[in-house]
Amino acid sequence: MLKHRGFPGRLPGTDFQFTIRRPNKKGITPLTARERFADRRPADRKADVGFMMALWFQFGDEPFERGNLDAGRLAWMFGREVIPAEDPFDSESYGALLRIDERRARAAFPEAFEEESA
């Protein structure tokens, strides 16, 4: 499992996890799309923005390996702002390649890209 050096482990000042420390011994958690409802708590939305900012800062529009990125956090964006970068895609592989759909990510999380335009 690739460990993304320099990627934040969690949203600062919270328990919202962005990475995992070690592979799951019981099996890899598959990536599945989770529905984001409009009534999500502000803290959850802040975690989504922080995670997207970290993804964009670390990888930009280049494909990246799933590695030690938290499956639960990725699931909130998978299939929308974060999409498979390979075909066929293995949702149960730490080596699976993903990429950011920049157009959809900027529409969903404009605040994650504000520093870039300033």
Phi, psi and omega in degrees: 000123178289130174260122182281099180294137179087350179279133181297139180285335181200169175289124183307134177079008181225178174256016178283110186279137177250331181229165174248156184275322184214160179298150178285124182289335182275352182132157183283133177291121180291148175278122175226147181286130174256142179283130175261115180270153183295337183266023178297151180297148178304323180296322178294318178296321178296321178296320178298316179297315179298321179293317179296320177300316180295318178299313183294318179297318184283319190241337183059223181266011179275149174297148179220154179278141178303312176050231184266017177290138184294124182297322179297317180290320178296325184299330179292341182244347186296134180088352178237277182276334176242121185233160177299143179250011179214156178223119006282154181256129178258104184288352180247034180234133175291340180270000181300139180266134179235167172208160179272130171278095190303318181299312181290324180294317179295325178290320183280325185229064183300328181293339178287342183247006183297316181301325182296321183275350181279000000 
